[in-house]
Amino acid sequence: MPPGCMGKFSSSFPFSLDIRRFPSSRFLSSNALELTNCASSAAEFVALCSSGRVKEAFQNFTSEIWSDPRLFSHLLRASTPGNSLPLGRQIHSLVITSGCSDRFVSNHLLNMYSKCGELQTALKLFDRIPWANIMSRNILINGYLNIGDLEGARKMFEEMPERNVATWNAMVTGLVKFECNEDGLGLFKEMHEAGFLPDEYALGSVLRGCASLRALHAGQQIHACAVKSGFELNLVVGSSLAHMYMKCGSMEEGEGIISSMPIRNVVAWNTLIAGKAQHGSPEGVLDQYNMMKIAAVKPDRITYVSVITACSDLATLGQGQQIHAELIKAGATSAVSVMSSLISMYSKCGCLEDSFKAFTECVDAEADGVLWSSMIAAYGFHGQGERAIELFKKMEIEGVEVNDVTYLSLLYACSHRGLKDEGLKFFDSMVEKHGVNPRLEHYTCMVDLLGRSGCLKEAEVMIRSMPLKADAVIWKTLLSACKVHKNADMARRAAEEVLKIDPQDSASYVLLSNIHASAKRWQDVSEVRKSMREKQVKKEPGVSWVELKNQVHQFVMGDKSHQYSKEINAYLKELTVEMKLRGYVPDMGSVLQDMDDEDKEYSLAHHSEKLAIAFALMNSATDAPIRVIKNLRVCSDCHVAIKYISEIKNREIIVRDASRFHHFKNGQCSCGDYW
């Protein structure tokens, strides 16, 4: 008998089972024995247990349980879902008192202890069962997996004298759960060769393993197995199949499987929505979400995270606010992942104070580090480094757990505010104070911080001396700093390192070309562009978006495709004249092509962000903030010009570029010209 089974029971459970109510079996009357065999009484007892009314079942059918101790299995089953360990122990005591030696009851005891996390107790009980069978061992395999002991589950599996389909299903599912995807696929193959047919959960798990490995061919073979087994239209298998195809880049096949399903539950819709998100289609995410609502399927927290993230990517504030209202009605504001996404959405739509409001209204904000990290990241994205540091210090005082994501957000905030000394201090304290080991992303933030501060040599030394292998991103970060500080020699070294890792990286060619153009080294510019042509590397065009009246308008440099292009150009021309009267001088150095000054000025005047801002000024209320997104970094000329425009038109203009947010107001920018 496990230690403590007959001891004092937990007062947290609503009642205790009184063993004294159980007379010795030899004193039971024949009437009681006959009652035990009464089918209607047993059915009522089982029904009470199934509905969780354990106390009522126990009180009303004491003699029946004593007469047929196999009924204990129903009590044990009722105690397992809520992990009611005190109740389970009391029932175990009664099983021993009754003298029950039924194998079925013993396995239910094993199951109860395993699911309540008491695996050691289950193992002791297992050692004392002389008739332990496959089911007993299957229960222990699941018990090991339940507490995260994959090796214990493997050992039990390998030592089993015989296995059934449940054994194989449990082990395959467990391996994939712990991301041993290749092992899971291998075991699935062994299972198939041994003649066992997988169930829907094993099929779903192994398909998720294929998705993680991007193993399309293996996934197609398992698809054939699912068809053969009759599981193709099963909700679990169908959703996993669609996810596998989408993750492997076969979007059409994935959508086709979802479309062929006779019934779509929330998992199927989430799979389709996630597929759209993975393929860079936030518009598709929102379309599918609207179709999901039309189909009267209730979204869950996974749905809300996906659609809020889509609103973040598109910076569609109006739609994001609408979804915020919907999730409040749905009672989803208690989910940390949802609220974290909401903080990020408001931040990326340029509404920093709304981010903070969402943060303060979070139910678990005081305890969950994810929410604090999201808010610190929001401050960093908006160049509010001091506020990010203040929140981090408050987080430490409150005793909220700090992790690697928190530090990444904090270092990013320091980098984008030029807080070099503070950033270095926090980087040094990661391991010493909080035991957080820096990842490559943390080193990238530090290279950015040093590079922006003009400490290019220190940044290069950090890359070459860090214990991790450098990737293309960290070298591009240094390359970008070389452009700002016009260090052509180091830029060439950094570009060479990037192109060793990714020969098709267009950004490195463009940055290197821009550095040469700034120094008027046109021959070098020509060589870089020739190399791009030979390697068929294409430069990403600059694109800007602005949302007006729930409609998103897109602009590219020199855009003449917009229906109001003539009016926009005329408006910009008048605006440029007024800007020049205030002191604006076009920055010809921002034009990285060899052309005359008149052409350069025309090119500057028609950058995509200027077109978007002009269109918004023409078509929005005079007191409404203008929010623009650009896929690339704002050039220095546009940055100066937008400051003038904000002052002339007395408008707040918020621009989100590839690097950060810029809040222009009264001729000033929140970045302090440091971006």
Buried (B, 14 or more C-beta within 10 A) or exposed (E): BBEEBBEEBEEEBEEBBEEEEBEEBEEBEEEBBEBBEEEEBBEBBBEBBEEBBBBBBBBBBBBBBBBBBBBBBBBBBBBBEEEBBBBBBBBBBBBBBBEBEBBEBBBBBBBBBBBBBBBEBBBBBBEEBEEBEBBBBBBBBBBBBBBEBBEBBBEBBEEBEEBBBBBBBBBBBBBBBBEBBBBBBEBBBEBBEEEBBBBBBBBBBBBBBBBBBEBBEBBBBBBEBBEEBEBBBBBBBBBBBBBBBBBBEBBEBBBEBBEEBEEBBBBBBBBBBBBBBBEEBBBBBBBBBEBBBEEEBEBBBBBBBBBBBBBBBBBBBBBBBEBBEBBEEBEBBEBBBBBBBBBBBBBBBBBBEBBBEBBEEBEEBEBBBBBBBBBBBBBBBBBBBBBBBEBBEEBEEEEBEBBBBBBBBBBBBBBBBBBBEBBBEBBEEBEEEBEBEBBBBBBBBBBBBBBBBBBBEBBBEBBEEBEEEBBBBBBBBBBBBBBBBEBBEBBBBBBEBBBEBBEEBBBBBBBBBBBBBBEEBEEBBEBBBEBBEEEEBEEEEBBBBBBBEEEBBBBBBBBEEBEBBEBBBEBBEEBBEEBEEEEBEBBEEBBBEEEEEEEBBEBBBBBBBBBBBBBBBBBBEEEEBBBBBBBBBBBBBBBBBBBBBBBBBEBBBBBBBEBBBBBBBEEEBBBEEBB
